[in-house]
Amino acid sequence: MEDRRLEIIYQDQYLVAINKPNGLLVHRSPIAADASEFALQMLRDQIGQHVFPIHRLDRKTSGVLLFALDKETTKLVQDEFLQNRVLKNYLAIVRGFFPEKIEVDYPLTNDRNKKQEAVTHFYNNKHTEVKIPFGKHPTSRYSLIEAFPKTGRQHQIRKHLNHLRHPIIGDRPHGCNKQNKFFKERWNMMTMLLHAQELKFKHPYEERELVLQASLNEEFLRMKKELNL
């Protein structure tokens, strides 16, 4: 990464939140031996104190990533996540004309081959039809959508959108290889267009609601403009 400083979007004596860039792992992982930078270590070095990840974002997903500054706060806020009391809002660009709104209640199998309940609410923000032929179609259709996952399964939004046959542009392996190749060749775009734009929850020690928002990255903004979304 060119600029090693992370964008801090919120900080108090208990919590700190960043706008995680695409391609950055939250912490070290044996399945990503190629990575040399991690949000956990970068943030720790940047603010000069230990940080504890409260939740996770996929490496390819950008947006709001929340850390605690002590173990007690970590447990308190993680309990809010487990009790589904945290509102999570994502933005994505997907293939095709998406329904106005849809709830997906479709169990997912985790990496230990265990089936888990998974529920996501989706809303369509805007359709676009680009005058660029794709395959046998004379035009290309895309949608800008919002996703509100009610459960927190690994790759949940990505898998649910693939299940709906509206995969996220730039997603590998849950996306469409032909679309991903098309975006790479046409626009030199290889980023997954999924962004965690907002977290909303009750502050663990103060009687107030926290609303943490992360602005879109340059590639997402560029593709919104290119596709007239």
N, C-alpha and C positions, 0 to 999 in steps of 0.2 A: 504494500500500500504506500502511495506517495506521501500523504500526510498522515503521520502516525498518531496525531491527536484525534481522539474520538469526540463526537458532538454530544455534549451533556445537555439533556433537555430538562432534567429536574435533579435537584439535590437538596437534602436537608440532613439533620444529624443521624437519621436512621436509614434513609434510602437514597439511591442514585440511579437515574435512568439515562440510557444513551439511545441515540439513533444509530443502530447497528448497520454498517454497510453490507452490501451483498458480498458474499465470498469469505466472510470472516466467521470462523468458528467461535462458539461461546467459550469452550475450553478444550484442552487436549483430548484427542480421541484416537484410539488404535485403528479406526477405519479411515482416518485421514492423515496418514503419515507424511504426506507432502506439505502439510501446513506448518508454518513457522511462527505465525502470529495468532494470538487468541484474545478475544475481548476481555476475558477475566484478567489476564496479566497486564494487558495494555492499560485498562482502566485503573488497576491497582497502582501501576507505576505513575500514571497521570495525576491521580489525586493523592498519592502518597499514603494510602492505607489499605488494609485488606478489604476485599469485597466478596460477597457470597451470592452466587446466581440464584434467583428465586424461581425462574422458569427458563425455558429454552426457546430458541428460534433456530430453524434449519440454517445451515451454512449459506444456502442460496437465497434466503429470505432476508429482506431488510426491515428496519423499523424499530419500534419501541422494545427495548430489552431492559429488564428491571433487576437491580441488585440491591441487597441489604448490606448494611455496614456492621452487622453483628449477627450472631447465630439465633438469638431470641427473635429478632425482627424477621429473619428468614423463615422461621417456623410459623410465626403468626400470619404472614402474608401467603405462604404456601398453603396454609389451611384454608384461606379464602379462595384460592385457586381450586383446591380439592372439593370445596363445598359449592363450586360453580357460582360464586358471588363476585367474580371479576368479569366485567364486560370486555371482550376482546373483539376488535374491529379491524378487519383486513381489507385491502384493496387489491384487485387483480385484473389483468387483461386476459381474456379467454377467447378461444375459437368459437365462432358461430354466434347466432342471435340467441341470447340467454333469456329464460323466462322472466317475467316481471318479478316474481318471488317464488321461492321453493324451499321446503324443508327437506333435508336429506337425513333419514334415520337408517343408516347402513353400517352394520358392524364391520370392524377392521381387524385383521390378524396382525399381531405384533411380531417382533423379531424372535420371540420365544414360541411362536406358532400358537398363541393364545388369542381367541376371538374376544374382542372388547366392544361394548356399546359405543357408538359414535354418532353424534347429532350436530349438524351444521345448518344454520339459516342463511340463505343467500338472497340478495336483492340486486336487481339490475339497475344500473345508473344510466347507461347510454349504449345504444347500438351504433355501429358504423358499417358502411359498405364501401370498400375501397375498389376503385376501378383497375384492379390488377388481377388478371386471371390466375387461378390456382387449380391445378389438376384439370378436371373436366368442367370446372365451374368458371363462368366468365368474369366473376368478381370474387373478392375475398371479404368475409364477414367476421366481425369481432365485437366483443362487448366489454365494457368497463363495469365490474361488479363489486359489491361489498359482501364480505363473509363474516358471520358471527358464529364461531364454533362454541357449542355448549359443553363439549367435552374436550379433552386435550390429548388426543392420540397422536402418535408420531405420523407426520405427513398427512394429517387428517384432511385439511382443505384440499391439498393436491390430489389425494386419492378420491375424495368425494367428487371433485370436478371431473376427474378422469372417468369415474363411474357414470356421470351425467353426459358424457361425450362432449364436454366443453372444457378440454384441458387448458391449463395455464400456458401461455406463450413462454418459451424458454425453459420449461420444466423437463428435466431428465431425471429419472426414467419414467415418470408418470404422465408425461406429456405426449405430444405428437411429433415424431421425428421429422416428418415432412415439413410441418410448419416451422419447427426450429431451424431446419436447414434453409427454408425460404427466408426467414428473418435474418439469418446470418449472411446470406448471399445478397439480399436486397438492401439491408440497412446496417450490416456489420453489427448485429445485435445478438448477444449471447447471454444476456442477463435473464434470470427468471423474474417475470413481472408479477411478483407477489410481495406485498408490503404491509407490515403490521403498523397501521396508522394510529391506533388509539388503544389505551388501556384505561379502564375506569373502575375504581374500587375505593373502599373506605380506608382512610389512613389508619394504621394499626394503633396509634396512640392519641390521635387528635380527632375530635368530632367533626370531621369534614370529609368530603369526597375528593379524591384525587383524580384528575383527568390528565393523562399524559399523552401528548400527541407528537408524532414524528413526521416531518415533511418528506415528500417524495424525493428520491434520488434523481440525478440528472438523466440516467437512461430511461427511467420510467416516464419522466416528464417529456423526454424527446419522443418516445413512442406514442404517448398520448397526443402529442402535436402532429406527428406523422400520420396517425390514424384518424385524426380529427375526433378524438375522444375527450 
